[in-house]
Structures are given as C-alpha cells and as structure tokens.
Amino acid sequence: MKQFFGILLLFTICLGAEAQTKVNPVVKKFGTVTEVPFSVENPDLSLNYKVVVEVSSDNPKPENVHEFFEKVGAVVNLHALGGVTAKKLHVVMVIHGPAAQYVVNNEEYQKKFHTDNPNIPLFKELEAAGVKIFVCGQSLNKRQVAPASVTPEVKPALSAITTLTTYQLKGYAFLKY
C-alpha cells in the first residue's frame, strides 16, 4: 500500500511539473520560458533594461542551435513575460572565441559541419526582436572566417573587448555565457 501511495505521489508531482505553462512571448521558436504566477520579484517596469550578453563557448553539437545563443532568446522572452515592452528592452549579443565559427551562412556551415546552420533562424528572430548581434573581428581573423561568409543578421565588430567595454560604459548590464 505504501508503494502505491509513493507511486501516486510521484505521478502527481510529475503532472504538476508538466502543468507549467511554457511561453514564447517575443522570440517564438527559441528561448522558451515558463510562467511563474507566484513570483514576488519581477522586472521594474519603470526601468529601461539594457543588457549586453557575451557568448564565447563552443557548441559541442553543431547540428543543434547553440545553447547560449538560444539563452539570448530567453533573455528577451523573460523580460517580455515580466511586462517589459520592446521600447524598454535593449539587448546586445557579442560573439567571440570558439562561438564565432557558428555565425556563418549555410554554405560555409555545411562545408565545416555537413549540415545547415541551425542558428540562422534564431538570429533572424533575435534581429526582428531588436537584438543587436555582433561577432568579434579578431575572432573571425584568428579562425580564418571570411567576413563575406558571416550571415547578414550578425555584424562584425572590431573586437569583442571593445564592444563589451563600450556597452558596459553605456550602462548595459553584463551577462556571460
């Protein structure tokens, strides 16, 4: 009988976890977040949110969307879920190091990874949501990535260092993935 109630309790917990409402308020196909109706700490809607996100990690599964690029979609979706309007949300993603190789067009991506670039649809959605996306020119040069092969949603910067410091001096909160 104890075993029956144990299984029943586990089943109830699992059902409760599944009942969480998953949403994509702005970035529709990426960066899924869950509603938290019981939260007591929420965004301050009187603020202008300025966030610069550094992504330098490699992607161990290049056939999948880069996990940390997708987290930028979650940054946008979480703020929107909290009621922050597009006019009050300013997000910049700065890509460098090993992550720089994942910003190329499909033709170049196929040459290297033998698959279409799964990040391009995400870049398009982020750009449509107002996210500025930069890739470090130093990283492109070091990894011999031709600037012409970079997908048009991603813009080259002189360096990640100068872009990150510039936005931080402009008052952007810093996140690193």
Secondary structure, 3 states (H helix, E strand, C coil): CHHHHHHHHHHHHHHHHHCCCEECCCCCCCCCEECCCCCCCCCCCCCCEEEEEEECCCCCCCCCCCHHHHHHHHHHHHHHHCCCCHHHEEEEEEECHHHHHHCECHHHHHHHHCCCCCCHHHHHHHHHCCCEEEEEHHHHHHCCCCHHHECCCCEEECCHHHHHHHHHHCCCEEEEC
